[in-house]
Amino acid sequence: MSLRSAQKRMTRTRLQESGLKIFQEKGYVAATVDDIAAGAGANRATFYLHFSSKAQLMRALIEEINETIVASDVPRLTTVIAEGGRDQIRAFHNRRFEQWPAIMPTITAANQAADVDAEVQAAVTSWHETPIAEIAAGLELSGRFEPASRHARAVAAFAQLEYFSRRWAHEGWGNGLEREASLDVLTEAWYCLLVGA
């Protein structure tokens, strides 16, 4: 990698880090390109060399955490669902729970942005469709359930995990949402919904 490429990459990373920080502090709507650029020690022109808009920066943040999530999926979610073992389902959820502290700031910012920006909403929807498709593919590989119900089951399963993550983001563990009990309940819910007890 050339020095110029390394500097460009470093600037892009600083802009992403600044963007996430500003989104957390001010909210997506109130955050400006100037705020983000200044937080990265850059200017508006530099921001626009890397991103065409706040929405594009948010998409880059979503892609970054998706890479983190996917890298930890061993075995892949499709395999977990196809094999249908409780222990594998539990291990999958446990990995997600462990990732939440690192990825939740981006997820929270993306959800806020999606509420007001159609471009970010499309990116979040597309991002959510990836695990939904993996779950549905696992059901297809296993041959479980009627083909017409597989996608709906995948959506319902993802919605359970997504709601747990949002609740955890607002309150953490406690207040009636204990980690181990949540892991047990979510594992059993997925097992019943996706394997059939």
C-alpha positions, 0 to 999 in steps of 0.5 A, spaced: 500 500 500 502 506 498 503 512 503 498 516 499 493 510 499 494 509 507 493 516 508 487 516 504 484 510 508 486 513 515 482 519 513 476 515 511 477 511 518 477 518 522 471 521 518 467 514 520 469 515 527 468 522 528 461 521 524 459 515 529 461 520 535 457 526 532 451 521 531 451 519 538 452 526 541 447 530 537 443 525 533 443 523 526 439 529 524 442 535 528 449 532 526 452 536 520 458 534 515 462 540 518 461 537 525 463 530 522 469 533 518 471 538 524 471 532 529 476 528 524 481 534 523 478 535 516 474 540 512 468 539 508 471 538 502 475 532 505 469 529 507 466 530 500 472 526 497 470 520 501 463 520 502 457 523 498 453 524 504 451 523 511 447 517 509 453 514 505 457 515 511 452 511 515 452 506 510 459 505 511 459 504 518 453 499 517 458 495 512 463 495 517 459 492 523 456 487 518 463 485 517 465 484 524 458 480 525 459 475 519 467 474 521 464 471 528 459 467 524 463 460 525 459 456 523 455 460 519 448 462 521 445 458 515 449 452 517 446 453 525 439 453 522 440 447 517 443 443 523 438 445 528 442 444 534 440 447 541 447 448 543 449 451 536 443 456 536 445 458 543 452 459 541 450 463 536 446 468 540 451 468 545 456 471 540 451 476 538 450 478 546 458 478 546 458 483 540 453 488 543 457 492 547 462 494 541 457 494 535 451 497 539 453 504 538 453 504 530 446 500 530 443 505 535 445 511 530 443 507 524 436 506 527 436 513 528 438 515 522 433 510 518 427 513 522 429 520 518 433 518 512 430 513 506 437 512 504 439 509 510 432 506 511 434 502 505 441 500 507 438 498 514 433 493 511 438 490 506 442 489 512 437 485 516 435 481 510 442 478 510 441 474 516 433 473 514 435 470 508 441 466 511 435 463 516 430 461 511 436 458 507 438 454 513 430 452 513 430 450 506 437 446 507 433 442 512 427 441 509 423 443 515 416 446 515 412 448 508 416 452 503 411 458 504 412 459 511 420 459 511 421 466 510 416 468 515 419 464 520 426 467 519 423 474 519 420 472 526 426 469 529 430 475 527 425 480 530 426 477 536 433 478 536 433 485 534 428 487 539 432 484 544 438 488 542 434 494 542 432 493 549 439 491 551 441 498 548 437 502 552 437 498 559 443 493 559 442 487 563 437 488 569 431 491 570 428 484 568 432 482 562 438 478 565 443 475 560 443 468 562 435 468 562 435 472 555 440 467 552 435 461 555 429 464 552 431 466 545 435 459 544 428 456 546 424 461 542 428 460 536 429 452 537 421 452 537 420 457 531 426 454 527 426 447 528 420 445 532 419 442 538 
